[in-house]
Amino acid sequence: MAPDFRDIITIEAGKRGGKPTIRGMRITVYDVLEYLAAGMMEEEIVSDFPYLTKDDILACLQFAANRERAILAVQPLVD
């Protein structure tokens, strides 16, 4: 079972413009999600960035899913 993303994803006002980062490092959740969206495999990301772990990547996915879940759905207007 993957650890809770709240133990991995950090937000610091003075780091990367307050964007969510991994364990206080300078790599953001967005960076990792963009690599995954571009088709990089988890193993490739960990190989290219040896300071990242598989749990870090899972935490990014959990963070994104949690943020998406928190967004309110806009209901269509009914005339």
Rosetta blueprint (number, residue, H / E / L):
1 M L
2 A L
3 P L
4 D L
5 F H
6 R H
7 D H
8 I L
9 I E
10 T E
11 I L
12 E L
13 A L
14 G L
15 K L
16 R H
17 G H
18 G H
19 K L
20 P L
21 T E
22 I E
23 R L
24 G L
25 M L
26 R L
27 I L
28 T E
29 V H
30 Y H
31 D H
32 V H
33 L H
34 E H
35 Y H
36 L H
37 A H
38 A L
39 G L
40 M L
41 M L
42 E H
43 E H
44 E H
45 I H
46 V H
47 S H
48 D H
49 F L
50 P L
51 Y L
52 L L
53 T L
54 K H
55 D H
56 D H
57 I H
58 L H
59 A H
60 C H
61 L H
62 Q H
63 F H
64 A H
65 A H
66 N H
67 R H
68 E H
69 R H
70 A H
71 I L
72 L L
73 A L
74 V L
75 Q L
76 P L
77 L L
78 V L
79 D L
